[in-house]
């Protein structure tokens, strides 16, 4: 029996029928197989997914450091998304709202009589206290149910206080996972903020935005450092250490780099339509992938100075870590790993593990869509179900004043064949035969794949971490990096190698079994002995 | 850090900033994890339980299992009945618990889902149980969720009995497994045959063995919860947290309770010991007397460094009251006592405690407060030490005030949940932590010529 069959074996008919299409064991290396994704979870399965609010406020909007983001709802959701995601942010002017949690802390009477009045009052109090340029409102479950019109409140706030105010109806029950929240956040940012500034392009500067980079553990800072060394002007990071003031003018970039395809491809696509900005799928996790990404960006701009500088920086950054990486690679080569993350890291980190000689045998995503597994070419074939149809699709049109093309379309077509320009090839193309991939993985399946594959290390999130450790398998969190990082680019790869080495070689692993479990403590003489 | 917090305090009616509480279901989950072979179940959208499991795992550094009804938009319209019924079937099939403890969320409460009816309509396997409680997130805090889940278990399971089983019920309050172990140790020393409910020791502090057990050894057994109806009496710890469960137990089974403060500090621990001794008629053993004498000895030794020092204490209501009591015993001033939980009796109890020591006029007390306001108070009149949850570390950094971590949640340290702050041993630990925090800062900021080698 294949591992996939064993994994499904315990399920009763209905659950089996649902889960079988979410689990793929690759028959051939790098050849995608169809997987079912982005569909409703089975009630009662201990899934790792969060909700729409978590995707919208927690992931995409939370990192904006100059925005007062008010969670409109009872206290829990705002509380849980306060300082727990490690999207680091600095504000030179000291106006860093990331350290704060804002909520309307809805009470029973607000649920009964409606919460709009309280929300208005909360915005007023926030404006008086902090004078923010932008306020965002994120709804939690009860808000949609009681019918508070948060869009109207946002409009009221705009005119009353002369600020930007954007409302996001990201109630937890919308969609099937965080993914719906990403989409809602993308829509709101695109409709109201991106391109609303009046900055003019810095011609000849090679200005770029990094999309889908949330600066967990400082990844965005490290990537920006390397890009700036080469000579790029990093305009905006979406949204890690991002700002309202910054992304207003993000339309002046020459190129958008896309890290997390899942959470931000909507903005990448819409910015292309509206402002003409091309996007390139990059991956700054892993040395080989960082080098590939840097070279592809250079190819896009085709500037001899940048091309030369790219090679110089690659050589220099690599030289700085080569020695230590060699040590870690020697210690880690031949190990196997499992990775369960949200919607992009499982692919990204396989590259880095590959650099270290670690083979990924188990992969999985909480909320990816088929394109993250099989590649973007399947997008036209994806049928939307009822849950997904409820998430608004917005269309944008060309902004004649701000639209510009950086490279001519002939060259664009030419480049498309060579680099990941407006393309994402998906994770399966980088996975080996016999490896298993689980969409919307749950606790039972996690336990089971660990038991079957016995990986040397498992990368996942906080809800699994201690389950895995208890089973005697080293575990690192790839959502929060266990309070470490950055893991991006060259220095980041070294940090990751060190952390993985540390996890596997922690001396205490040798202490789990007590000596009296294996050695007898009975002393004495057998009868008759002298 | 927190550079945007103004010193000037303005009244806020709607905007909660930097809360000092979370929502009911988190507490319900923690309570249900203290029942052996129980699967906590959240009747709401997936995100709720994902958040609750995360916060508990981050605090305890342990798995926090729970399932969800995974509400979609459709379920909000048609009700979550079919979701919870499917869920319960799948949970018994796949995870095989003995009991499922459902709690509601703001979502299912707002649409008015009736779990009571759903449970009656369920096909529950022979010998298995499903219980529930209502935990609307827009009422109270995680503390309410904790006691509502306790009340739910009692309502479903505790059996009225004509005969007494000779046992003593112990309700530990919302505390760490390390605290529960200490409470049980004391009860054992007083020869009490006890039922602790809930009991997360052996669950949320289970040892590593190399084999994952979904249901570790610990937790109150179902038979024990049933037996709560036949105990001599319940000693309930936490005057605010335990009102509701004790009332429900009394109504359902006639069992009386002694509701005491959390045994933090000497006087509160003494009360706990005395209550148990009265019930068991056991002589208080020397080992406990020795522990008590040791800590009082240390308190007197250390008094010179702590007397008159001001503390800001924040967190859950019973925890804050308990720590304030200990702090007062050391001659310190609990300058600020704040809880996010909106239960007004906290204010009265705090006032009475402060009155007892004659310092009420020097202190500020607030239920339903938040950490933003606490920070503003501190900006106006500072303190020597902060005692409370991890979220106070921002204030600690901003104002350079030493922080002693105690209560829930503590997300940025290890081992704390395995150690007590209750009992004489817990008092010793708290005193040491407070003393070290204050002295470490003194050593760090003092002039070189003032650095003392001996104290």
Interface residues (C-beta under 8 A of the other chain):
Chain A: X10 X11 X12 X15 X40 X41 X42 X43 X44 X45 X46 X47 X48 X49 X50 X51 X52 X53 X54 X70 X73 X74 X75 X76 X77 X78 X79 X80 X81 X82 X83 X84 X94 X95 X96 X97 X99 X100 X101 X102 X103 X104 X105 X106 X107 X108 X110 X111 X118 X119 X120 X121 X122 X124 X125 X126 X128 X129 X130 X140 X141 X142 X144 X145 X146 X172 X173 X174 X176 X177 X178 X386 X387 X390 X443 X444 X447 X462 X463 X464 X465 X466 X467 X468 X469 X470 X471 X472 X512 X513
Chain B: X1 X2 X3 X4 X6 X10 X12 X13 X14 X15 X16 X17 X18 X19 X21 X22 X23 X25 X26 X41 X44 X45 X46 X47 X48 X50 X51 X52 X53 X54 X55 X57 X58 X61 X62 X63 X64 X65 X66 X67 X68 X69 X70 X71 X72 X73 X74 X75 X76 X83 X84 X86 X87 X88 X89 X90 X91 X93 X94 X95 X105 X106 X107 X110 X111 X136 X137 X138 X139 X141 X206 X208 X209 X210 X211 X212 X213 X214 X340 X372 X391 X394 X411
